[in-house]
Amino acid sequence: MGIYFSNQLCHKLCKKIGLKSQARIKVNTAGKEHDVYPNLLKDMQTTRPFEKVCTDTTMVRHKSGNFDWNIYIDLYDGTILSNDFKRYNHGHDVANHYEAARLFIKEKEKRGYTDQETIVHSDQGPVYTSGAFNSIFNYTIKRSMSRVGTPTDNPIMEALNGWIKDELRLDYNFYNSDNPHEIIQEYVQYYNTERLAFRIKYKTPQQFRTEMGHK
């Protein structure tokens, strides 16, 4: 009819009149390949490292294209325990998720917390709920998830994503950098060993943990 409008408006209109595509029929996989876990992160208080850990994927913009950045954060001192940085794939880069999780497990073992229980909290993204992904965690890992559409169930991670991207943009000129992977690792080192955090009495995560007598 010669009328032009955006994909988003088309989607809204189809939703309003109940029009669904026959090319992509949604299948409910709950209870089959996918698992949803209850929210165990009732509060953010911790007494030791690797007691409560949050993970999320955030998209970072760069002049060469966008990237997926998977991060595991220890709520005890705010340490970035592990991360993996790959080309953006709409949050569905399975290899990216698996690598960050493996690095987190390796760090837990390296620092001597192998047998201590850890709550690992995430959203209900398709990779985080997959049985294959969750099978890489051993019996000491208790999975926890935010409720659907409730980012306040994971406030530290949600806020952190914004802070990190602002600092990368303003302090590291990340968008125009020639080696984005190198900048990310440089930032992680800075975040863990140099960046003073209000939540831990204006100390770095490494300094706070050491002063409290933890590895």
N, C-alpha and C positions, 0 to 999 in steps of 0.2 A: 504493500500500500504506500510505499515511499516514505515510511516513518522509520527513523533511526533512533535507537536508544542503546544504553549500555547492557552488558551481560548481567550486571547486578540487578538492574531493573527487571530484566526478563526473568531472572530467577525469582524475584519477589512476586511478580505477577503469576508465574506458574504455581508458586507455593500457595498464593491466595485462592486460586481457583481449583487447587488440588490436582494439577497436571504433572504427571511423573513420566520420566523417560523410560521406555522399555529397553533401551540399550544398556542401561546400568541399573539393574535392580539390586537394592540393598539386601544383603542376607544377614540375619542375626546370628553371629558366631559366638555369642555368650555361652559359656559352659562347654565350648568345644575347643577351638584353638586359643581363645582369649580368656583372660582372667581379670576380674576387677576386685581390688582389695579395699578393705575399709580404711578410713582415715584414722591412723594411730597417732598422728601428730597433734595431740590435743593442746599442747603448749610447746614453747620453744626452749624451755629450760633444760639444761644438760649439766652433768657432773664430770664428764670426761670426754676425751676425743672418741670418735667413731661410735657415739651413742645414738645420735640422730643425724642423718645425712640427707640432704635434699638434692635432687637432680632435675635438670630441665634442658631444653634445647632452645637456643635463641638464634635468630637470623641476623647476620652482620653484613652491612653493605660495604662493597669495595668497588673501585673503578673498573676492575676486571670482571665483576660479577658478584653475586651474593654467596655467602657461606653459612653453613650450619655449624654452630658451636655448642657442643655438649659439655656440660659442666657438672661436677659433683662437689658440693659445698658441705663442710663439717659445721654444724650449728654450734659446736662448742666454742670455737675460736674464729670461725669464718674462713678457714683455710680452703683454698681451691685444691681439693685432694687429687682430682684428675680432670682431664679435658681432652676433647678430640675435635679437630677443626677440619671440615671438608666442604667441598662445593655444595651449595644449597640444593636440596631436593625436597622442598615442601615439608620438611620435618620428618621425612620418611626414609632417611638414609640409614638402613639397618646396620651397615658396617660401622658407621659413625657411632651409633648407640652402643654396639657391642664392644668396640674398642675402648670407649670411655669407661664402661662398666668393668672391663677386664683390668684396666689401669687402676681403677678404684680398689678392686679386690687385691691387686698386687701391692698397692700402697698400704692397705690394711695389714697384710701379712708382713711386709717389710718393717713396719713400725711396732710389731708385736701384739696386735689386737685380733689375731686370727680367731681365737676361741670366744671372744666377747661379742655379745649380741649387738646388732646394729639395726636400727629402723632406717630403711631407705625409702624416702617419700618422693613421689612424682605425680604428674597429672595422669589422666586416663588416655593418653595418646596411643595410637595403634601399635607402636613398637613396645611401649612400656607395658601394655596389657597382654602382649603375645606370650604364649606358653614357652616358646623357644627362648625368648629373651630372659624370662624369669628363671628358667632352668639353669642358668649359669651361676646363680647365687646358691651358696650352701645353706645348711641348717641354721647358721648364726645370723642370717639376714632375714629380717621380717619386713615384708613389703607393705607399703602404705600408699594410699592415693587420695588426691583431692577429689571432692565431690564434683560432678559435672557442672560446669559453668560457675565454679566457686574458686576463683584465684586467691581469695583471702585465706584459703586453707594452706597456702604455701606463700605467705607474704614476704618472707626474707628473699626467696628466690625471685619472685616477681619484681621486687624493688631492685634487687641486685642487677638484674638484666639491664634495667634502665641506667643505673649508675655506671656500670661497666662500659656500655656503649657510648655514653656521654664522655667518659674519660678517654676512651680510645679515639673518639672524634676530635676532642678539644686538645688533649695533651699529647697524643701520639700521631695526629694527622693520619689516622689509619686509612681513610678512604683513598688517599693519594699515595700511600706507601708502595714501594716496589716489591717488598717481600712481606705479605700479610701474615704468613705462618710465623715468621721470625718475630714480628711485632706482637703477636698473640702470646708467644712463649716468654717474651721479654716482659709483657704486662703481667702474666701469671707470677713470674719471679718477683716483680715489684709489689704486686698485691699481697703476696705471702710474707715477704721479708722487709718491706720498706713502708708500705701504706699504713698510716695510723688510723685506727678505727674507733669511733666514739663508743660503740657497744662494748668494747673490751678495754675501756679506760684509756683511750688514746695510745694504745700499744699496737704493734704489728701482730698478726696471728702467731708467727713463730716466737716472738718475744713473750707474748702472753702465755702460750703453752709451756714454754721453758720455765718461766717464773712460777707456774703452778705445779711444776714437777712432773710434767707429762712428756712422753716422747713425741 
